[in-house]
Amino acid sequence: MARLHIREQTGPNIYNVIVHSPTPAGNNSAGVAWVAANLASNVSVTQMSIGNGVGQITNAEANQVAAGTVMETAFQWGDDPAWTNAERLADLEIRAAQAVNDAVMTMQARLKQFGRSVA
C-alpha cells in the first residue's frame, strides 16, 4: 500500500495529501479495541477512488480502511520550490508523521469511552 498520496493543489504550492497508517493496537478505556471503536464510529471510509490508476487506491487497500485496520488522514502540505527532492521528501515525512500523530490523539480522545455499556 502506498502510504502517502499527494492530491490536488489548493493554492500556490499547497497540496492536499492523504496518508495511510495502521490503526493503533490496544483498547480504549471501555476495553474496546481501537480498531473496533474506529470501525463502529463510522469513520472508516476512504476519500480516494478505488482502482489501479493514478490517484487511486486498490480495492484491497480500501478494504483495509473499511475494516478499520488502516486510518486515512488528510492534511495540507506546503511545498517550497527551492527545496531539493531530498528536502521535499524529508519535510513531507515530518508533516505526515505530525498529521498521523494528531489524528491518532484526536481519535483516541473522541473514542476513549466508546462502547462502554453499564447495566
URSULPE-V459417 format. One record per backbone hydrogen bond with DSSP energy under -0.5 kcal/mol. NH is the residue of the N-H (numbers start at 1). CO is the residue of the C=O. E is the energy in kcal/mol with one decimal. If there is no record, write none. Layout:
nh=NH co=CO e=E
nh=NH co=CO e=E
This chain:
nh=5 co=18 e=-2.6
nh=7 co=5 e=-0.5
nh=7 co=16 e=-3.9
nh=10 co=14 e=-2.7
nh=11 co=14 e=-1.1
nh=14 co=11 e=-2.1
nh=15 co=77 e=-2.8
nh=16 co=8 e=-2.5
nh=17 co=75 e=-2.7
nh=18 co=5 e=-2.5
nh=19 co=73 e=-3.0
nh=20 co=3 e=-2.6
nh=21 co=71 e=-2.0
nh=23 co=69 e=-2.3
nh=28 co=32 e=-2.8
nh=29 co=112 e=-1.4
nh=30 co=112 e=-0.8
nh=31 co=28 e=-1.8
nh=34 co=26 e=-2.4
nh=37 co=33 e=-2.8
nh=38 co=34 e=-2.8
nh=39 co=35 e=-2.4
nh=40 co=36 e=-2.8
nh=41 co=37 e=-1.5
nh=42 co=39 e=-1.4
nh=43 co=38 e=-1.1
nh=45 co=43 e=-1.8
nh=49 co=55 e=-0.6
nh=51 co=57 e=-2.7
nh=56 co=53 e=-1.6
nh=57 co=49 e=-2.2
nh=62 co=58 e=-2.5
nh=63 co=59 e=-2.2
nh=64 co=60 e=-1.5
nh=65 co=61 e=-1.7
nh=66 co=62 e=-2.8
nh=67 co=63 e=-1.9
nh=68 co=65 e=-1.4
nh=69 co=64 e=-1.3
nh=70 co=64 e=-1.3
nh=71 co=21 e=-3.5
nh=73 co=19 e=-2.7
nh=73 co=71 e=-0.5
nh=75 co=17 e=-2.5
nh=77 co=15 e=-2.7
nh=79 co=13 e=-3.1
nh=79 co=77 e=-0.6
nh=81 co=79 e=-0.7
nh=83 co=80 e=-2.2
nh=88 co=84 e=-2.6
nh=89 co=85 e=-2.6
nh=90 co=86 e=-2.2
nh=91 co=87 e=-2.5
nh=92 co=88 e=-2.4
nh=93 co=89 e=-2.4
nh=94 co=90 e=-2.1
nh=95 co=91 e=-2.7
nh=96 co=92 e=-2.5
nh=97 co=93 e=-2.4
nh=98 co=94 e=-2.2
nh=99 co=95 e=-2.4
nh=100 co=96 e=-2.6
nh=101 co=97 e=-2.6
nh=102 co=98 e=-2.6
nh=103 co=99 e=-2.4
nh=104 co=100 e=-2.8
nh=105 co=101 e=-2.4
nh=106 co=102 e=-2.5
nh=107 co=103 e=-2.7
nh=108 co=104 e=-2.9
nh=109 co=105 e=-2.0
nh=110 co=106 e=-2.7
nh=111 co=107 e=-2.4
nh=112 co=109 e=-0.8
nh=114 co=111 e=-0.8
nh=116 co=113 e=-2.0
